[in-house]
Amino acid sequence: AIVWFKFNDLRLHDHRPLHTAHTDPSVTKVLHVFFFDRRFSEKKSYFNIPKMQSHRATFLRESVLDLKNNLKSLGSDLFVSLEEPEKGLPYLVQKYSATDIYTHREITSEERAIQRNAKMNITSKSDSTVFHSFWGNTLYDVHDLPCKIKDLPRVFTSFRNLVEKRGSIKKGFPVPTILKPLPDGVPESSVPSNADIGISETIAQDSRGVLYFKGGETQAIKRIADYFWKKDLLRTYKNTRNEMVGGDFSSKLSPWLAHGCVSPRYVYDEIKRYEKERIANDSTYWLFFEMLWRDFFKFHALQQGNKIFHLYGTHPSPTKKNWSLDQNLFSAWCDGRTGYPLVDANMRELKLTGFMSNRGRQIVASFLVNDLELDWRLGAEYFESYLLDYDVCSNYGNWNYCAGVGSDPRENRYFNIVKQGLNYDPKCAYIKLWLPEIGKALDKQLLEPHRYPIKSKVYPSPIVKLKFSAPGNTRNQQHGGIPGMMRNSNRNHTHTHTPVSYTHLTLPTKRIV
């Protein structure tokens, strides 16, 4: 049999395809394989933004290497290939006379097309090979939901109430204690470099980053042990999760969850164990609550299909808006040169580390959509390119919500930058960390540059006026926000213009509907 590992399930624990292959009595030998599909690292998105930058590529490579080492420790190995799965899998099936292929089911269209085409290419050559596809990577199995996918609530609160009352979370699958041998003659393979998969440069993580993120199941389990048990920080998670400086204000599990280095059911089991052995409070529930959002976005993407990638998203009756593609505004947002220090600090952290806090993501997304009035898909694709924890369903789900085109009937989600700064960075510690060139400016200048101009030869003046800038102005303002982590991809965008070049900044300046 062949176990096909993907970009989002790089672990041994709670891995149903792996567990099934090694416990199926009819299977005598098992080949584990991972394909570094260069389409996800070399290609560019609709707006010509690279689909993957250095930080995520490095994290991915580390995760694959850790998986390979963990399989070796159990007497097996991982065969790593640079082939596209549609070509590589049929070749391996034929070469090793594989009778079964075990893998996880995909949710969104690009990934599903690859899996579908790989299956077609295999069955066209061998009608005796069985393709087994299993649901995974969520708290709730799709088969254990209280209703069919088409009947799931389109709004999170209703979804949450339904699954908490009538759903069930099963125990994860254990790591097989004994792995079956590899087929004879499997050659040695190595994990390629960033250059090998089309990433031209490798950028080291900036020392100012909240955490040194290293990919792999080993590091994921270590992070949980450290955050939950050694430092005992889960008990205060809800109170600290919106902070912006330091490694311990939130769990920081999202990169490992996105790559499948840790199963959400493993995290859930650790939460329940912590509640039993330490304390059960609002904070322990809140981490579970955040993971429910992650489940919601995955099931919502399965239900809505490519609508989540369209200009007006999944909203049943969206208000038509004029979306700008102004190249100068978008470039300033990407580079952290908008003249609004809180926005710019977050964007620079993202570019230099691959990470941005959940609070920061909501702030910069609101600024792009509401103050710059840019097409939200530009932001979604940029997040895909840079985020360590890029996950297609969470990223597009979050951007849908922030742009007012999600299924939630509320359309106005404006984050007042002044109020956000006063609430979450009142002493400007975060801003000064990432914008050292304006560190001598007064706090009021950093928090309200439109009212108290920053006199600097190296830092720009505000590029637009804020819609709402008074600290107490709460009109159309979100005080909280949508928990979870953002991601994106290039699936059947509905446009009224031709693709544009991000690399050469030739985005059209006209507005589109």
C-alpha positions as CSV (number, residue, x, y, z in Angstrom):
1,A,0.0,0.0,0.0
2,I,0.9,3.6,-0.4
3,V,0.2,6.3,2.3
4,W,0.1,9.7,0.6
5,F,1.0,12.5,2.9
6,K,0.0,16.1,2.0
7,F,0.9,19.6,2.9
8,N,-1.7,19.6,5.8
9,D,-1.2,16.2,7.5
10,L,2.5,15.9,8.3
11,R,2.3,13.8,11.5
12,L,2.1,10.2,12.8
13,H,-0.5,10.6,15.5
14,D,-4.2,10.7,14.7
15,H,-3.5,10.0,11.1
16,R,-6.2,7.6,9.8
17,P,-4.6,6.8,6.5
18,L,-1.4,5.8,8.2
19,H,-3.2,3.9,10.9
20,T,-5.4,2.0,8.5
21,A,-2.6,1.0,6.2
22,H,-0.6,-0.5,9.0
23,T,-3.5,-2.3,10.6
24,D,-5.1,-3.7,7.5
25,P,-4.3,-7.4,7.5
26,S,-4.3,-7.6,3.7
27,V,-1.5,-5.1,3.4
28,T,2.0,-6.6,3.8
29,K,4.3,-3.6,2.9
30,V,3.7,0.1,3.1
31,L,5.4,3.0,1.2
32,H,5.0,6.5,2.7
33,V,5.3,9.3,0.1
34,F,5.3,13.1,0.0
35,F,5.3,15.2,-3.1
36,F,6.8,18.7,-3.1
37,D,4.3,20.0,-5.6
38,R,6.2,23.0,-7.1
39,R,2.9,24.5,-8.3
40,F,2.3,25.6,-4.7
41,S,5.8,27.2,-4.4
42,E,6.7,28.4,-7.9
43,K,3.3,29.6,-9.2
44,K,1.8,32.9,-8.6
45,S,-1.8,33.7,-7.7
46,Y,-4.4,35.6,-9.7
47,F,-2.9,38.9,-8.8
48,N,0.5,37.6,-9.6
49,I,1.6,37.3,-6.0
50,P,3.9,34.4,-5.2
51,K,1.9,31.6,-3.6
52,M,4.6,30.8,-1.0
53,Q,7.5,32.8,0.4
54,S,10.6,31.7,2.2
55,H,9.4,31.4,5.8
56,R,6.5,29.0,5.0
57,A,8.7,27.0,2.6
58,T,11.3,26.5,5.3
59,F,8.6,25.5,7.9
60,L,7.2,23.0,5.4
61,R,10.6,21.5,4.7
62,E,11.3,21.2,8.4
63,S,7.9,19.5,8.9
64,V,8.6,17.0,6.1
65,L,12.1,16.3,7.5
66,D,10.7,15.7,11.0
67,L,8.1,13.3,9.5
68,K,10.8,11.4,7.7
69,N,13.0,11.2,10.8
70,N,10.0,10.0,12.9
71,L,9.2,7.3,10.4
72,K,12.8,6.2,10.4
73,S,12.8,5.9,14.2
74,L,10.0,3.3,13.8
75,G,12.0,1.4,11.2
76,S,10.4,2.9,8.1
77,D,11.0,6.0,5.9
78,L,9.4,8.7,3.8
79,F,9.9,8.8,0.1
80,V,10.2,12.4,-1.0
81,S,9.5,13.4,-4.6
82,L,9.6,16.6,-6.6
83,E,7.0,15.1,-9.1
84,E,3.5,16.3,-9.3
85,P,1.2,13.8,-7.5
86,E,-0.8,13.1,-10.7
87,K,2.3,11.8,-12.3
88,G,4.3,10.5,-9.3
89,L,1.6,8.3,-7.8
90,P,0.7,6.3,-10.9
91,Y,4.4,5.6,-11.4
92,L,4.8,4.4,-7.8
93,V,1.7,2.3,-8.0
94,Q,3.0,0.6,-11.1
95,K,6.6,0.2,-9.9
96,Y,5.7,-1.4,-6.6
97,S,2.4,-3.1,-7.6
98,A,0.4,-1.2,-5.0
99,T,-3.1,-2.5,-4.4
100,D,-4.2,0.3,-2.1
101,I,-3.6,4.1,-1.6
102,Y,-4.5,5.7,1.7
103,T,-4.8,9.5,2.0
104,H,-6.8,12.3,3.6
105,R,-9.8,13.9,1.8
106,E,-9.3,17.5,0.5
107,I,-11.8,20.3,0.9
108,T,-11.1,23.1,-1.6
109,S,-11.0,23.0,-5.4
110,E,-7.3,23.1,-6.3
111,E,-6.4,20.3,-3.9
112,R,-9.4,18.3,-4.8
113,A,-8.6,18.5,-8.5
114,I,-5.1,17.2,-7.8
115,Q,-6.4,14.3,-5.8
116,R,-9.1,13.5,-8.4
117,N,-6.7,13.6,-11.3
118,A,-4.2,11.4,-9.5
119,K,-7.0,8.9,-8.8
120,M,-8.1,8.9,-12.5
121,N,-4.5,8.4,-13.7
122,I,-4.1,5.4,-11.4
123,T,-7.4,3.7,-12.1
124,S,-6.9,4.2,-15.9
125,K,-3.8,2.1,-15.7
126,S,-4.8,-0.3,-12.9
127,D,-8.4,-1.2,-12.1
128,S,-7.2,-3.4,-9.2
129,T,-5.8,-0.4,-7.1
130,V,-8.2,0.9,-4.5
131,F,-8.1,4.6,-3.5
132,H,-9.1,5.2,0.1
133,S,-9.8,8.8,1.1
134,F,-10.5,9.7,4.8
135,W,-11.8,12.8,6.5
136,G,-9.3,14.3,8.9
137,N,-7.8,17.5,10.4
138,T,-10.9,18.8,12.2
139,L,-12.3,18.3,15.7
140,Y,-15.5,16.9,14.5
141,D,-15.4,14.2,11.8
142,V,-17.7,15.1,8.9
143,H,-19.6,11.9,9.5
144,D,-20.3,12.8,13.1
145,L,-21.9,16.1,12.5
146,P,-25.6,16.4,13.6
147,C,-26.8,17.1,10.0
148,K,-25.7,17.0,6.4
149,I,-23.1,19.5,5.2
150,K,-25.7,21.3,3.0
151,D,-27.9,21.8,6.2
152,L,-25.1,23.1,8.4
153,P,-25.8,26.7,9.7
154,R,-24.0,29.3,7.7
155,V,-23.4,31.5,10.8
156,F,-20.8,30.5,13.4
157,T,-22.9,31.0,16.5
158,S,-25.6,28.7,15.2
159,F,-23.0,26.2,14.1
160,R,-21.3,26.3,17.5
161,N,-24.6,25.8,19.4
162,L,-25.5,22.8,17.1
163,V,-22.3,20.9,17.3
164,E,-21.7,21.5,21.0
165,K,-25.2,20.2,21.8
166,R,-25.5,17.4,19.3
167,G,-22.1,16.7,17.9
168,S,-19.4,14.3,19.2
169,I,-15.6,14.5,19.1
170,K,-14.0,11.1,18.7
171,K,-10.6,10.0,20.1
172,G,-7.8,10.3,17.6
173,F,-6.0,7.3,16.0
174,P,-2.9,6.2,17.8
175,V,0.5,5.9,16.2
176,P,1.0,2.3,15.1
177,T,3.4,0.6,17.5
178,I,4.9,-1.5,14.7
179,L,5.2,-0.3,11.1
180,K,5.1,-2.7,8.2
181,P,8.2,-3.0,6.1
182,L,8.9,-0.9,3.0
183,P,8.6,-2.5,-0.5
184,D,11.8,-3.8,-1.8
185,G,14.1,-1.5,-3.7
186,V,12.8,1.9,-2.5
187,P,15.6,4.4,-3.2
188,E,17.0,6.9,-0.7
189,S,15.4,10.3,-1.0
190,S,16.2,13.6,0.7
191,V,14.2,16.7,1.6
192,P,14.9,19.4,-1.1
193,S,16.2,22.9,-0.4
194,N,14.1,26.0,-0.8
195,A,15.9,26.6,-4.1
196,D,14.9,23.1,-5.3
197,I,11.2,23.9,-4.8
198,G,11.4,27.2,-6.5
199,I,12.0,29.6,-3.6
200,S,14.8,31.9,-4.8
201,E,16.0,33.1,-1.4
202,T,15.9,31.8,2.2
203,I,15.3,34.5,4.8
204,A,16.2,33.8,8.4
205,Q,13.5,34.5,11.1
206,D,14.0,38.0,12.5
207,S,15.2,38.0,16.1
208,R,12.3,40.3,17.1
209,G,9.8,37.6,16.3
210,V,7.4,36.3,19.0
211,L,8.8,32.8,18.7
212,Y,11.3,30.8,16.7
213,F,8.9,28.6,14.7
214,K,10.4,25.3,13.7
215,G,8.3,22.9,11.6
216,G,7.4,19.3,12.5
217,E,5.3,17.1,14.8
218,T,8.1,16.9,17.4
219,Q,8.1,20.7,17.8
220,A,4.3,20.9,17.9
221,I,4.1,18.4,20.7
222,K,6.9,20.3,22.5
223,R,5.1,23.6,22.2
224,I,1.9,22.2,23.7
225,A,3.9,20.6,26.6
226,D,5.6,24.0,27.1
227,Y,2.6,26.2,26.9
228,F,0.1,24.0,28.7
229,W,2.2,22.1,31.2
230,K,5.6,23.6,31.9
231,K,4.6,27.3,31.9
232,D,1.0,26.7,32.9
233,L,-0.3,29.4,30.5
234,L,-3.5,27.9,29.3
235,R,-5.3,29.1,32.5
236,T,-4.8,32.8,31.4
237,Y,-5.2,32.3,27.6
238,K,-8.4,34.3,27.2
239,N,-7.0,37.3,29.1
240,T,-3.7,37.5,27.2
241,R,-4.6,36.3,23.7
242,N,-4.8,39.8,22.2
243,E,-1.4,41.0,23.3
244,M,1.1,41.7,20.6
245,V,4.7,41.3,22.1
246,G,6.2,38.1,23.3
247,G,5.9,34.4,22.7
248,D,3.5,33.4,25.4
249,F,0.4,35.6,25.1
250,S,-1.3,33.0,22.9
251,S,-0.8,29.3,22.1
252,K,1.0,30.0,18.7
253,L,-0.2,26.6,17.6
254,S,-1.6,27.8,14.3
255,P,1.5,27.0,12.0
256,W,1.6,23.4,13.3
257,L,-2.1,23.0,12.9
258,A,-2.0,24.4,9.4
259,H,0.6,21.9,8.3
260,G,-1.0,19.1,10.2
261,C,2.0,18.6,12.5
262,V,-0.5,18.4,15.3
263,S,-4.1,17.1,15.2
264,P,-6.8,19.3,16.5
265,R,-8.1,16.3,18.4
266,Y,-4.7,16.0,20.1
267,V,-5.0,19.6,21.2
268,Y,-8.6,19.0,22.4
269,D,-7.5,15.9,24.4
270,E,-4.7,18.0,26.1
271,I,-7.2,20.7,26.9
272,K,-9.5,18.2,28.6
273,R,-6.6,16.7,30.5
274,Y,-5.5,20.1,31.6
275,E,-9.1,20.9,32.8
276,K,-9.0,17.6,34.8
277,E,-5.5,17.9,36.3
278,R,-5.1,21.7,36.6
279,I,-8.2,24.0,36.1
280,A,-11.2,24.4,33.9
281,N,-12.1,28.0,33.3
282,D,-13.0,30.5,30.6
283,S,-9.5,30.3,29.2
284,T,-9.5,26.6,28.7
285,Y,-12.8,26.8,27.0
286,W,-11.7,29.7,24.8
287,L,-8.9,27.8,23.1
288,F,-11.5,25.1,22.3
289,F,-13.8,27.9,21.1
290,E,-11.1,29.2,18.8
291,M,-10.6,25.7,17.3
292,L,-14.4,25.6,16.7
293,W,-13.9,28.6,14.4
294,R,-11.3,26.6,12.5
295,D,-13.8,23.7,12.1
296,F,-16.5,26.1,11.0
297,F,-14.4,27.6,8.3
298,K,-13.5,24.1,6.9
299,F,-17.1,22.8,6.9
300,H,-18.3,26.2,5.5
301,A,-15.8,25.9,2.7
302,L,-17.0,22.4,2.0
303,Q,-20.6,23.6,1.9
304,Q,-20.0,26.8,-0.1
305,G,-17.4,25.6,-2.6
306,N,-15.7,28.3,-4.7
307,K,-18.0,31.0,-3.5
308,I,-15.5,31.8,-0.7
309,F,-13.0,32.9,-3.4
310,H,-15.5,35.2,-5.3
311,L,-15.6,38.9,-5.0
312,Y,-18.9,38.9,-3.0
313,G,-18.1,35.7,-1.1
314,T,-20.9,33.7,0.4
315,H,-23.1,36.6,1.6
316,P,-26.7,35.9,0.6
317,S,-27.4,39.5,-0.4
318,P,-24.2,41.6,-0.3
319,T,-24.1,45.3,-0.7
320,K,-22.3,46.1,-4.0
321,K,-19.1,48.1,-3.3
322,N,-16.5,49.8,-5.4
323,W,-13.3,47.9,-4.9
324,S,-10.0,49.6,-5.8
325,L,-6.9,48.0,-7.2
326,D,-4.7,51.0,-6.6
327,Q,-1.1,49.8,-7.0
328,N,0.5,52.5,-4.8
329,L,-1.9,51.9,-1.9
330,F,-1.5,48.2,-2.0
331,S,2.3,48.4,-2.2
332,A,2.3,50.7,0.8
333,W,0.2,48.3,2.8
334,C,2.4,45.3,1.9
335,D,5.6,47.1,2.8
336,G,4.4,48.7,6.0
337,R,4.6,52.3,4.6
338,T,1.0,53.5,5.1
339,G,1.9,56.2,7.7
340,Y,-0.1,54.5,10.3
341,P,2.4,52.9,12.7
342,L,0.1,50.2,14.1
343,V,-0.7,48.9,10.6
344,D,2.9,49.2,9.4
345,A,4.4,47.4,12.5
346,N,2.1,44.5,11.9
347,M,2.9,44.3,8.1
348,R,6.6,44.4,8.8
349,E,6.4,41.7,11.3
350,L,4.6,39.5,8.8
351,K,7.1,40.1,6.1
352,L,10.1,39.5,8.3
353,T,8.8,36.5,10.3
354,G,5.8,35.0,8.6
355,F,3.7,35.6,11.7
356,M,1.2,38.2,12.8
357,S,-1.1,38.1,15.9
358,N,-4.8,37.5,15.4
359,R,-5.5,41.0,16.6
360,G,-3.0,42.4,14.1
361,R,-4.6,40.5,11.2
362,Q,-8.0,42.0,12.0
363,I,-6.5,45.5,12.2
364,V,-4.6,45.4,8.9
365,A,-7.5,43.6,7.1
366,S,-10.0,46.2,8.2
367,F,-7.6,49.0,7.1
368,L,-7.1,47.5,3.7
369,V,-10.8,46.9,3.1
370,N,-12.4,49.9,4.8
371,D,-9.8,52.7,4.8
372,L,-7.8,51.9,1.6
373,E,-11.0,50.4,0.0
374,L,-8.9,47.8,-1.8
375,D,-10.2,44.5,-3.2
376,W,-10.0,42.2,-0.2
377,R,-8.7,39.4,-2.4
378,L,-5.4,41.3,-2.7
379,G,-5.0,41.0,1.1
380,A,-6.0,37.4,1.1
381,E,-3.5,36.4,-1.5
382,Y,-0.7,38.4,0.2
383,F,-1.5,36.5,3.4
384,E,-1.2,33.2,1.5
385,S,2.2,34.2,0.3
386,Y,3.7,35.2,3.7
387,L,1.8,33.5,6.6
388,L,3.4,30.5,8.2
389,D,0.0,29.3,9.2
390,Y,-1.7,29.7,5.8
391,D,-4.8,27.6,5.7
392,V,-7.1,28.0,2.8
393,C,-10.4,27.7,4.7
394,S,-9.5,29.9,7.6
395,N,-7.8,32.6,5.5
396,Y,-10.6,33.0,3.0
397,G,-13.3,32.6,5.7
398,N,-11.7,35.4,7.8
399,W,-11.2,37.7,4.8
400,N,-14.9,37.1,3.8
401,Y,-15.9,38.2,7.2
402,C,-13.6,41.2,7.4
403,A,-14.8,42.4,3.9
404,G,-18.4,42.0,4.8
405,V,-19.0,39.3,2.2
406,G,-19.3,36.3,4.5
407,S,-22.5,34.5,5.4
408,D,-22.9,36.5,8.6
409,P,-25.6,39.1,7.9
410,R,-23.5,41.9,9.6
411,E,-21.4,43.7,6.9
412,N,-19.7,46.5,8.7
413,R,-16.6,45.4,10.6
414,Y,-14.5,48.5,11.1
415,F,-11.5,48.4,13.4
416,N,-10.8,51.9,14.7
417,I,-7.0,52.0,14.6
418,V,-6.7,54.7,17.3
419,K,-8.9,52.7,19.7
420,Q,-7.1,49.4,18.8
421,G,-3.7,51.0,19.6
422,L,-4.9,52.5,22.9
423,N,-6.4,49.2,23.9
424,Y,-3.6,46.8,22.8
425,D,-0.4,48.8,22.5
426,P,-1.0,51.9,24.8
427,K,2.8,52.4,25.5
428,C,3.6,51.7,21.8
429,A,6.0,48.9,22.8
430,Y,5.0,46.8,19.7
431,I,5.1,49.8,17.3
432,K,8.6,50.8,18.5
433,L,9.8,47.2,18.2
434,W,9.0,47.0,14.5
435,L,9.5,50.7,13.5
436,P,12.8,51.6,15.1
437,E,13.2,54.6,12.7
438,I,10.4,56.5,14.5
439,G,11.2,55.2,18.1
440,K,11.8,58.8,19.3
441,A,8.3,60.0,18.3
442,L,5.8,60.7,21.1
443,D,3.3,58.0,21.9
444,K,0.4,60.3,20.7
445,Q,2.1,60.7,17.4
446,L,2.5,56.9,17.0
447,L,-1.1,56.2,17.9
448,E,-2.7,59.2,16.1
449,P,-0.4,60.3,13.3
450,H,-3.2,62.0,11.4
451,R,-3.7,64.4,14.4
452,Y,-0.1,64.6,15.6
453,P,2.2,64.4,12.5
454,I,5.4,62.4,12.8
455,K,8.3,64.6,11.7
456,S,10.6,62.1,9.9
457,K,12.6,62.0,6.8
458,V,12.4,58.2,6.6
459,Y,8.8,57.5,7.6
460,P,5.8,58.5,5.4
461,S,2.8,60.7,6.3
462,P,-0.6,58.9,6.4
463,I,-1.5,57.9,2.8
464,V,-5.3,58.1,3.4
465,K,-7.7,59.6,5.9
466,L,-9.3,57.2,8.4
467,K,-13.0,56.7,8.1
468,F,-13.3,56.8,11.9
469,S,-10.4,58.2,13.9
470,A,-11.8,59.4,17.2
471,P,-10.8,57.0,20.1
472,G,-14.4,57.0,21.4
473,N,-16.1,56.7,18.0
474,T,-17.7,53.2,17.9
475,R,-19.8,53.6,14.8
476,N,-19.6,50.4,12.7
477,Q,-16.7,49.3,14.8
478,Q,-15.8,45.8,15.9
479,H,-14.4,45.7,19.4
480,G,-13.8,42.0,19.3
481,G,-13.2,40.0,16.2
482,I,-13.2,36.7,14.5
483,P,-10.9,34.3,16.2
484,G,-8.8,32.0,14.1
485,M,-6.1,32.3,11.5
486,M,-6.4,33.6,7.9
487,R,-5.4,31.8,4.5
488,N,-6.1,32.0,0.7
489,S,-5.7,30.6,-2.8
490,N,-6.6,31.1,-6.5
491,R,-9.9,29.4,-7.1
492,N,-12.3,30.7,-9.8
493,H,-12.1,34.4,-8.8
494,T,-14.9,36.4,-10.3
495,H,-13.3,39.5,-11.9
496,T,-14.2,42.2,-14.3
497,H,-10.6,42.9,-15.3
498,T,-7.6,40.9,-16.6
499,P,-5.0,39.5,-14.3
500,V,-2.4,42.0,-13.1
501,S,1.2,41.9,-12.2
502,Y,2.2,42.4,-8.5
503,T,5.9,41.9,-9.3
504,H,6.0,45.0,-11.5
505,L,3.3,46.9,-9.7
506,T,1.0,47.3,-12.7
507,L,-2.2,46.9,-10.8
508,P,-4.9,48.9,-12.6
509,T,-5.9,52.1,-10.7
510,K,-9.6,52.0,-11.8
511,R,-12.3,50.7,-9.6
512,I,-14.2,47.6,-10.3
513,V,-17.6,46.4,-9.1
